[in-house]
Amino acid sequence: MSTKYGASDEQEPPHAPTPTPAPAPGTVMVDLSQDRVGEFRGEWCGKWSLRPVGGGVEWTVDPEDVRPADPIQRLRAELTRANRRSRGELL
């Protein structure tokens, strides 16, 4: 039912939550559900793909379970990558 100024007495349905914007590929992120650090690789079907910074198998995670890495976590991840490269391991 409308009031004098066109406002409705009925409540509007709740809005769907705004999806978390995907970071740039290569951004170091923390998977809170598994307590793992990985690089953002892409998005598929509402899931985000992360890969260990030093190389390895990708895994998927819900965007709400991910946050950007702290500076110390990024530093550790980059150090892992540099060490693997110096040993000649595949990345």
C-alpha positions as CSV (number, residue, x, y, z in Angstrom):
1,M,0.0,0.0,0.0
2,S,1.4,3.4,-0.9
3,T,1.5,6.5,1.3
4,K,0.9,10.0,0.3
5,Y,4.4,10.5,-1.2
6,G,4.6,7.2,-3.0
7,A,6.6,5.3,-0.3
8,S,5.5,1.8,0.4
9,D,4.5,0.5,3.8
10,E,5.9,-2.9,2.7
11,Q,9.5,-3.6,3.4
12,E,11.7,-4.2,0.4
13,P,13.3,-7.6,0.0
14,P,16.9,-7.8,1.3
15,H,19.5,-7.2,-1.4
16,A,21.9,-10.0,-2.3
17,P,25.4,-9.4,-0.8
18,T,27.7,-7.6,-3.1
19,P,30.3,-10.1,-4.5
20,T,33.9,-9.5,-3.4
21,P,35.8,-7.9,-6.3
22,A,38.6,-10.2,-7.5
23,P,42.1,-9.0,-7.0
24,A,44.7,-8.8,-9.8
25,P,46.3,-12.1,-10.8
26,G,49.5,-12.7,-8.8
27,T,48.2,-10.9,-5.7
28,V,49.3,-12.7,-2.6
29,M,46.3,-13.8,-0.5
30,V,45.7,-15.8,2.6
31,D,43.1,-18.7,2.6
32,L,41.6,-18.4,6.1
33,S,39.8,-21.8,5.8
34,Q,43.1,-23.7,5.4
35,D,45.6,-21.1,6.8
36,R,47.6,-21.1,3.5
37,V,49.2,-18.4,1.5
38,G,48.9,-18.4,-2.3
39,E,48.8,-16.2,-5.4
40,F,45.4,-15.3,-6.8
41,R,45.2,-17.0,-10.2
42,G,41.6,-16.3,-11.3
43,E,37.9,-16.8,-10.7
44,W,35.6,-19.6,-11.9
45,C,32.0,-20.3,-11.0
46,G,32.1,-18.0,-8.0
47,K,35.3,-19.6,-6.5
48,W,38.8,-18.2,-6.5
49,S,41.8,-20.1,-7.5
50,L,45.0,-19.8,-5.5
51,R,48.4,-21.4,-6.1
52,P,51.3,-21.6,-3.7
53,V,53.8,-18.8,-4.4
54,G,56.7,-21.2,-4.7
55,G,54.8,-23.3,-7.3
56,G,52.5,-26.3,-6.8
57,V,48.9,-27.4,-7.2
58,E,46.2,-24.8,-7.3
59,W,43.2,-25.0,-5.0
60,T,39.9,-23.2,-4.9
61,V,38.3,-21.2,-2.1
62,D,35.3,-19.1,-1.5
63,P,36.0,-15.4,-1.8
64,E,34.7,-14.7,1.7
65,D,37.4,-17.0,3.1
66,V,40.3,-15.0,1.6
67,R,42.0,-11.8,2.7
68,P,45.1,-10.0,1.4
69,A,48.4,-11.1,2.9
70,D,50.1,-9.0,5.5
71,P,53.5,-7.6,4.5
72,I,55.4,-10.3,6.4
73,Q,53.4,-13.0,4.7
74,R,54.1,-11.5,1.3
75,L,57.8,-11.4,2.2
76,R,57.9,-15.0,3.3
77,A,56.1,-16.1,0.1
78,E,58.5,-14.2,-2.1
79,L,61.5,-15.7,-0.2
80,T,60.0,-19.1,-0.8
81,R,59.8,-18.4,-4.5
82,A,63.4,-17.0,-4.7
83,N,64.7,-20.1,-2.8
84,R,62.9,-22.5,-5.2
85,R,64.2,-20.6,-8.2
86,S,67.8,-20.7,-6.8
87,R,67.6,-24.5,-6.4
88,G,66.4,-24.8,-10.0
89,E,62.9,-26.1,-9.1
90,L,60.1,-25.7,-11.5
91,L,57.7,-22.8,-10.7
